[in-house]
Structure formats: structure tokens, C-alpha cells
């Protein structure tokens, strides 16, 4: 008997389902990887907007006469 068949018999209905990271927390490993992927993407988008805002306020605004810089 192969290892996969033995594991399938041992696990029964739970065979092929992902296990949660922590037993009392219903989050699987793939869900945690998706969370890290989305938060990383969101962070880079936020950093990009911050840089664009800073360039606008620091350089484009004063040259267009929007703000008075002494």
C-alpha cells in the first residue's frame, strides 16, 4: 500500500483539505500567503502615492504658484 493511500485512509474526509496554521484559528496557509501578497501590494501602492504627493507639494506646487515658499 502506498503512502498516499495510507494517508487517505487515516484522514478520511479531511484528506486533501488544508490544515489551519493554528488549530483554534480558521486560517489556512494559502489564505495567509494571499494576505501577505495583498498587504505587500497595498503597501507599495501607498508608498507610490506618498512619493507622488511629496513631489507635487515640494516641486510642482511652488513652481506653479500654488504655495508661497520663503
Phi and psi restraints in degrees (range 20) as a CNS / XPLOR table:
assign (resid 1 and name C) (resid 2 and name N)
       (resid 2 and name CA) (resid 2 and name C) 1.0 -79.2 20.0 2
assign (resid 2 and name N) (resid 2 and name CA)
       (resid 2 and name C) (resid 3 and name N) 1.0 163.5 20.0 2
assign (resid 2 and name C) (resid 3 and name N)
       (resid 3 and name CA) (resid 3 and name C) 1.0 -62.7 20.0 2
assign (resid 3 and name N) (resid 3 and name CA)
       (resid 3 and name C) (resid 4 and name N) 1.0 -38.7 20.0 2
assign (resid 3 and name C) (resid 4 and name N)
       (resid 4 and name CA) (resid 4 and name C) 1.0 -64.8 20.0 2
assign (resid 4 and name N) (resid 4 and name CA)
       (resid 4 and name C) (resid 5 and name N) 1.0 -41.4 20.0 2
assign (resid 4 and name C) (resid 5 and name N)
       (resid 5 and name CA) (resid 5 and name C) 1.0 -66.2 20.0 2
assign (resid 5 and name N) (resid 5 and name CA)
       (resid 5 and name C) (resid 6 and name N) 1.0 -40.8 20.0 2
assign (resid 5 and name C) (resid 6 and name N)
       (resid 6 and name CA) (resid 6 and name C) 1.0 -63.9 20.0 2
assign (resid 6 and name N) (resid 6 and name CA)
       (resid 6 and name C) (resid 7 and name N) 1.0 -43.0 20.0 2
assign (resid 6 and name C) (resid 7 and name N)
       (resid 7 and name CA) (resid 7 and name C) 1.0 -64.9 20.0 2
assign (resid 7 and name N) (resid 7 and name CA)
       (resid 7 and name C) (resid 8 and name N) 1.0 -39.1 20.0 2
assign (resid 7 and name C) (resid 8 and name N)
       (resid 8 and name CA) (resid 8 and name C) 1.0 -64.1 20.0 2
assign (resid 8 and name N) (resid 8 and name CA)
       (resid 8 and name C) (resid 9 and name N) 1.0 -40.9 20.0 2
assign (resid 8 and name C) (resid 9 and name N)
       (resid 9 and name CA) (resid 9 and name C) 1.0 -68.0 20.0 2
assign (resid 9 and name N) (resid 9 and name CA)
       (resid 9 and name C) (resid 10 and name N) 1.0 -37.3 20.0 2
assign (resid 9 and name C) (resid 10 and name N)
       (resid 10 and name CA) (resid 10 and name C) 1.0 -69.8 20.0 2
assign (resid 10 and name N) (resid 10 and name CA)
       (resid 10 and name C) (resid 11 and name N) 1.0 -44.0 20.0 2
assign (resid 10 and name C) (resid 11 and name N)
       (resid 11 and name CA) (resid 11 and name C) 1.0 -82.0 20.0 2
assign (resid 11 and name N) (resid 11 and name CA)
       (resid 11 and name C) (resid 12 and name N) 1.0 -28.9 20.0 2
assign (resid 11 and name C) (resid 12 and name N)
       (resid 12 and name CA) (resid 12 and name C) 1.0 67.0 20.0 2
assign (resid 12 and name N) (resid 12 and name CA)
       (resid 12 and name C) (resid 13 and name N) 1.0 -120.1 20.0 2
assign (resid 12 and name C) (resid 13 and name N)
       (resid 13 and name CA) (resid 13 and name C) 1.0 -69.4 20.0 2
assign (resid 13 and name N) (resid 13 and name CA)
       (resid 13 and name C) (resid 14 and name N) 1.0 -22.7 20.0 2
assign (resid 13 and name C) (resid 14 and name N)
       (resid 14 and name CA) (resid 14 and name C) 1.0 -83.9 20.0 2
assign (resid 14 and name N) (resid 14 and name CA)
       (resid 14 and name C) (resid 15 and name N) 1.0 -0.1 20.0 2
assign (resid 14 and name C) (resid 15 and name N)
       (resid 15 and name CA) (resid 15 and name C) 1.0 -66.3 20.0 2
assign (resid 15 and name N) (resid 15 and name CA)
       (resid 15 and name C) (resid 16 and name N) 1.0 128.9 20.0 2
assign (resid 15 and name C) (resid 16 and name N)
       (resid 16 and name CA) (resid 16 and name C) 1.0 88.8 20.0 2
assign (resid 16 and name N) (resid 16 and name CA)
       (resid 16 and name C) (resid 17 and name N) 1.0 -6.3 20.0 2
assign (resid 16 and name C) (resid 17 and name N)
       (resid 17 and name CA) (resid 17 and name C) 1.0 -93.0 20.0 2
assign (resid 17 and name N) (resid 17 and name CA)
       (resid 17 and name C) (resid 18 and name N) 1.0 147.5 20.0 2
assign (resid 17 and name C) (resid 18 and name N)
       (resid 18 and name CA) (resid 18 and name C) 1.0 -76.2 20.0 2
assign (resid 18 and name N) (resid 18 and name CA)
       (resid 18 and name C) (resid 19 and name N) 1.0 146.3 20.0 2
assign (resid 18 and name C) (resid 19 and name N)
       (resid 19 and name CA) (resid 19 and name C) 1.0 -88.2 20.0 2
assign (resid 19 and name N) (resid 19 and name CA)
       (resid 19 and name C) (resid 20 and name N) 1.0 146.8 20.0 2
assign (resid 19 and name C) (resid 20 and name N)
       (resid 20 and name CA) (resid 20 and name C) 1.0 -69.7 20.0 2
assign (resid 20 and name N) (resid 20 and name CA)
       (resid 20 and name C) (resid 21 and name N) 1.0 157.3 20.0 2
assign (resid 20 and name C) (resid 21 and name N)
       (resid 21 and name CA) (resid 21 and name C) 1.0 -63.7 20.0 2
assign (resid 21 and name N) (resid 21 and name CA)
       (resid 21 and name C) (resid 22 and name N) 1.0 -48.9 20.0 2
assign (resid 21 and name C) (resid 22 and name N)
       (resid 22 and name CA) (resid 22 and name C) 1.0 -119.9 20.0 2
assign (resid 22 and name N) (resid 22 and name CA)
       (resid 22 and name C) (resid 23 and name N) 1.0 140.7 20.0 2
assign (resid 22 and name C) (resid 23 and name N)
       (resid 23 and name CA) (resid 23 and name C) 1.0 -59.0 20.0 2
assign (resid 23 and name N) (resid 23 and name CA)
       (resid 23 and name C) (resid 24 and name N) 1.0 -36.3 20.0 2
assign (resid 23 and name C) (resid 24 and name N)
       (resid 24 and name CA) (resid 24 and name C) 1.0 -89.3 20.0 2
assign (resid 24 and name N) (resid 24 and name CA)
       (resid 24 and name C) (resid 25 and name N) 1.0 -3.7 20.0 2
assign (resid 24 and name C) (resid 25 and name N)
       (resid 25 and name CA) (resid 25 and name C) 1.0 -111.6 20.0 2
assign (resid 25 and name N) (resid 25 and name CA)
       (resid 25 and name C) (resid 26 and name N) 1.0 116.2 20.0 2
assign (resid 25 and name C) (resid 26 and name N)
       (resid 26 and name CA) (resid 26 and name C) 1.0 -80.4 20.0 2
assign (resid 26 and name N) (resid 26 and name CA)
       (resid 26 and name C) (resid 27 and name N) 1.0 52.8 20.0 2
assign (resid 26 and name C) (resid 27 and name N)
       (resid 27 and name CA) (resid 27 and name C) 1.0 -120.7 20.0 2
assign (resid 27 and name N) (resid 27 and name CA)
       (resid 27 and name C) (resid 28 and name N) 1.0 126.6 20.0 2
assign (resid 27 and name C) (resid 28 and name N)
       (resid 28 and name CA) (resid 28 and name C) 1.0 -89.1 20.0 2
assign (resid 28 and name N) (resid 28 and name CA)
       (resid 28 and name C) (resid 29 and name N) 1.0 171.4 20.0 2
assign (resid 28 and name C) (resid 29 and name N)
       (resid 29 and name CA) (resid 29 and name C) 1.0 -65.0 20.0 2
assign (resid 29 and name N) (resid 29 and name CA)
       (resid 29 and name C) (resid 30 and name N) 1.0 -40.3 20.0 2
assign (resid 29 and name C) (resid 30 and name N)
       (resid 30 and name CA) (resid 30 and name C) 1.0 -67.3 20.0 2
assign (resid 30 and name N) (resid 30 and name CA)
       (resid 30 and name C) (resid 31 and name N) 1.0 -35.3 20.0 2
assign (resid 30 and name C) (resid 31 and name N)
       (resid 31 and name CA) (resid 31 and name C) 1.0 -65.3 20.0 2
assign (resid 31 and name N) (resid 31 and name CA)
       (resid 31 and name C) (resid 32 and name N) 1.0 -38.7 20.0 2
assign (resid 31 and name C) (resid 32 and name N)
       (resid 32 and name CA) (resid 32 and name C) 1.0 -68.1 20.0 2
assign (resid 32 and name N) (resid 32 and name CA)
       (resid 32 and name C) (resid 33 and name N) 1.0 -35.6 20.0 2
assign (resid 32 and name C) (resid 33 and name N)
       (resid 33 and name CA) (resid 33 and name C) 1.0 -66.2 20.0 2
assign (resid 33 and name N) (resid 33 and name CA)
       (resid 33 and name C) (resid 34 and name N) 1.0 -39.8 20.0 2
assign (resid 33 and name C) (resid 34 and name N)
       (resid 34 and name CA) (resid 34 and name C) 1.0 -63.7 20.0 2
assign (resid 34 and name N) (resid 34 and name CA)
       (resid 34 and name C) (resid 35 and name N) 1.0 -40.2 20.0 2
assign (resid 34 and name C) (resid 35 and name N)
       (resid 35 and name CA) (resid 35 and name C) 1.0 -61.2 20.0 2
assign (resid 35 and name N) (resid 35 and name CA)
       (resid 35 and name C) (resid 36 and name N) 1.0 -44.9 20.0 2
assign (resid 35 and name C) (resid 36 and name N)
       (resid 36 and name CA) (resid 36 and name C) 1.0 -64.1 20.0 2
assign (resid 36 and name N) (resid 36 and name CA)
       (resid 36 and name C) (resid 37 and name N) 1.0 -40.7 20.0 2
assign (resid 36 and name C) (resid 37 and name N)
       (resid 37 and name CA) (resid 37 and name C) 1.0 -62.0 20.0 2
assign (resid 37 and name N) (resid 37 and name CA)
       (resid 37 and name C) (resid 38 and name N) 1.0 -47.5 20.0 2
assign (resid 37 and name C) (resid 38 and name N)
       (resid 38 and name CA) (resid 38 and name C) 1.0 -69.3 20.0 2
assign (resid 38 and name N) (resid 38 and name CA)
       (resid 38 and name C) (resid 39 and name N) 1.0 -39.4 20.0 2
assign (resid 38 and name C) (resid 39 and name N)
       (resid 39 and name CA) (resid 39 and name C) 1.0 -69.9 20.0 2
assign (resid 39 and name N) (resid 39 and name CA)
       (resid 39 and name C) (resid 40 and name N) 1.0 -34.3 20.0 2
assign (resid 39 and name C) (resid 40 and name N)
       (resid 40 and name CA) (resid 40 and name C) 1.0 -65.4 20.0 2
assign (resid 40 and name N) (resid 40 and name CA)
       (resid 40 and name C) (resid 41 and name N) 1.0 -44.7 20.0 2
assign (resid 40 and name C) (resid 41 and name N)
       (resid 41 and name CA) (resid 41 and name C) 1.0 -62.3 20.0 2
assign (resid 41 and name N) (resid 41 and name CA)
       (resid 41 and name C) (resid 42 and name N) 1.0 -43.3 20.0 2
assign (resid 41 and name C) (resid 42 and name N)
       (resid 42 and name CA) (resid 42 and name C) 1.0 -63.2 20.0 2
assign (resid 42 and name N) (resid 42 and name CA)
       (resid 42 and name C) (resid 43 and name N) 1.0 -38.5 20.0 2
assign (resid 42 and name C) (resid 43 and name N)
       (resid 43 and name CA) (resid 43 and name C) 1.0 -63.1 20.0 2
assign (resid 43 and name N) (resid 43 and name CA)
       (resid 43 and name C) (resid 44 and name N) 1.0 -43.9 20.0 2
assign (resid 43 and name C) (resid 44 and name N)
       (resid 44 and name CA) (resid 44 and name C) 1.0 -66.7 20.0 2
assign (resid 44 and name N) (resid 44 and name CA)
       (resid 44 and name C) (resid 45 and name N) 1.0 -35.9 20.0 2
assign (resid 44 and name C) (resid 45 and name N)
       (resid 45 and name CA) (resid 45 and name C) 1.0 -64.6 20.0 2
assign (resid 45 and name N) (resid 45 and name CA)
       (resid 45 and name C) (resid 46 and name N) 1.0 -42.9 20.0 2
assign (resid 45 and name C) (resid 46 and name N)
       (resid 46 and name CA) (resid 46 and name C) 1.0 -62.9 20.0 2
assign (resid 46 and name N) (resid 46 and name CA)
       (resid 46 and name C) (resid 47 and name N) 1.0 -42.0 20.0 2
assign (resid 46 and name C) (resid 47 and name N)
       (resid 47 and name CA) (resid 47 and name C) 1.0 -63.1 20.0 2
assign (resid 47 and name N) (resid 47 and name CA)
       (resid 47 and name C) (resid 48 and name N) 1.0 -41.0 20.0 2
assign (resid 47 and name C) (resid 48 and name N)
       (resid 48 and name CA) (resid 48 and name C) 1.0 -62.3 20.0 2
assign (resid 48 and name N) (resid 48 and name CA)
       (resid 48 and name C) (resid 49 and name N) 1.0 -46.8 20.0 2
assign (resid 48 and name C) (resid 49 and name N)
       (resid 49 and name CA) (resid 49 and name C) 1.0 -62.2 20.0 2
assign (resid 49 and name N) (resid 49 and name CA)
       (resid 49 and name C) (resid 50 and name N) 1.0 -38.2 20.0 2
assign (resid 49 and name C) (resid 50 and name N)
       (resid 50 and name CA) (resid 50 and name C) 1.0 -63.3 20.0 2
assign (resid 50 and name N) (resid 50 and name CA)
       (resid 50 and name C) (resid 51 and name N) 1.0 -43.2 20.0 2
assign (resid 50 and name C) (resid 51 and name N)
       (resid 51 and name CA) (resid 51 and name C) 1.0 -65.5 20.0 2
assign (resid 51 and name N) (resid 51 and name CA)
       (resid 51 and name C) (resid 52 and name N) 1.0 -42.5 20.0 2
assign (resid 51 and name C) (resid 52 and name N)
       (resid 52 and name CA) (resid 52 and name C) 1.0 -63.3 20.0 2
assign (resid 52 and name N) (resid 52 and name CA)
       (resid 52 and name C) (resid 53 and name N) 1.0 -42.4 20.0 2
assign (resid 52 and name C) (resid 53 and name N)
       (resid 53 and name CA) (resid 53 and name C) 1.0 -63.0 20.0 2
assign (resid 53 and name N) (resid 53 and name CA)
       (resid 53 and name C) (resid 54 and name N) 1.0 -43.1 20.0 2
assign (resid 53 and name C) (resid 54 and name N)
       (resid 54 and name CA) (resid 54 and name C) 1.0 -63.6 20.0 2
assign (resid 54 and name N) (resid 54 and name CA)
       (resid 54 and name C) (resid 55 and name N) 1.0 -44.6 20.0 2
assign (resid 54 and name C) (resid 55 and name N)
       (resid 55 and name CA) (resid 55 and name C) 1.0 -62.2 20.0 2
assign (resid 55 and name N) (resid 55 and name CA)
       (resid 55 and name C) (resid 56 and name N) 1.0 -40.7 20.0 2
assign (resid 55 and name C) (resid 56 and name N)
       (resid 56 and name CA) (resid 56 and name C) 1.0 -63.0 20.0 2
assign (resid 56 and name N) (resid 56 and name CA)
       (resid 56 and name C) (resid 57 and name N) 1.0 -49.0 20.0 2
assign (resid 56 and name C) (resid 57 and name N)
       (resid 57 and name CA) (resid 57 and name C) 1.0 -68.7 20.0 2
assign (resid 57 and name N) (resid 57 and name CA)
       (resid 57 and name C) (resid 58 and name N) 1.0 -40.1 20.0 2
assign (resid 57 and name C) (resid 58 and name N)
       (resid 58 and name CA) (resid 58 and name C) 1.0 -79.3 20.0 2
assign (resid 58 and name N) (resid 58 and name CA)
       (resid 58 and name C) (resid 59 and name N) 1.0 -41.2 20.0 2
assign (resid 58 and name C) (resid 59 and name N)
       (resid 59 and name CA) (resid 59 and name C) 1.0 -113.6 20.0 2
assign (resid 59 and name N) (resid 59 and name CA)
       (resid 59 and name C) (resid 60 and name N) 1.0 -50.2 20.0 2
assign (resid 59 and name C) (resid 60 and name N)
       (resid 60 and name CA) (resid 60 and name C) 1.0 -71.4 20.0 2
assign (resid 60 and name N) (resid 60 and name CA)
       (resid 60 and name C) (resid 61 and name N) 1.0 -42.3 20.0 2
assign (resid 60 and name C) (resid 61 and name N)
       (resid 61 and name CA) (resid 61 and name C) 1.0 -58.5 20.0 2
assign (resid 61 and name N) (resid 61 and name CA)
       (resid 61 and name C) (resid 62 and name N) 1.0 -54.6 20.0 2
assign (resid 61 and name C) (resid 62 and name N)
       (resid 62 and name CA) (resid 62 and name C) 1.0 -62.9 20.0 2
assign (resid 62 and name N) (resid 62 and name CA)
       (resid 62 and name C) (resid 63 and name N) 1.0 -36.1 20.0 2
assign (resid 62 and name C) (resid 63 and name N)
       (resid 63 and name CA) (resid 63 and name C) 1.0 -71.4 20.0 2
assign (resid 63 and name N) (resid 63 and name CA)
       (resid 63 and name C) (resid 64 and name N) 1.0 -25.2 20.0 2
assign (resid 63 and name C) (resid 64 and name N)
       (resid 64 and name CA) (resid 64 and name C) 1.0 -89.8 20.0 2
assign (resid 64 and name N) (resid 64 and name CA)
       (resid 64 and name C) (resid 65 and name N) 1.0 -5.1 20.0 2
assign (resid 64 and name C) (resid 65 and name N)
       (resid 65 and name CA) (resid 65 and name C) 1.0 84.3 20.0 2
assign (resid 65 and name N) (resid 65 and name CA)
       (resid 65 and name C) (resid 66 and name N) 1.0 17.8 20.0 2
assign (resid 65 and name C) (resid 66 and name N)
       (resid 66 and name CA) (resid 66 and name C) 1.0 -75.5 20.0 2
assign (resid 66 and name N) (resid 66 and name CA)
       (resid 66 and name C) (resid 67 and name N) 1.0 -35.3 20.0 2
assign (resid 66 and name C) (resid 67 and name N)
       (resid 67 and name CA) (resid 67 and name C) 1.0 -128.5 20.0 2
assign (resid 67 and name N) (resid 67 and name CA)
       (resid 67 and name C) (resid 68 and name N) 1.0 146.0 20.0 2
assign (resid 67 and name C) (resid 68 and name N)
       (resid 68 and name CA) (resid 68 and name C) 1.0 -91.7 20.0 2
assign (resid 68 and name N) (resid 68 and name CA)
       (resid 68 and name C) (resid 69 and name N) 1.0 117.6 20.0 2
assign (resid 68 and name C) (resid 69 and name N)
       (resid 69 and name CA) (resid 69 and name C) 1.0 -109.4 20.0 2
assign (resid 69 and name N) (resid 69 and name CA)
       (resid 69 and name C) (resid 70 and name N) 1.0 126.2 20.0 2
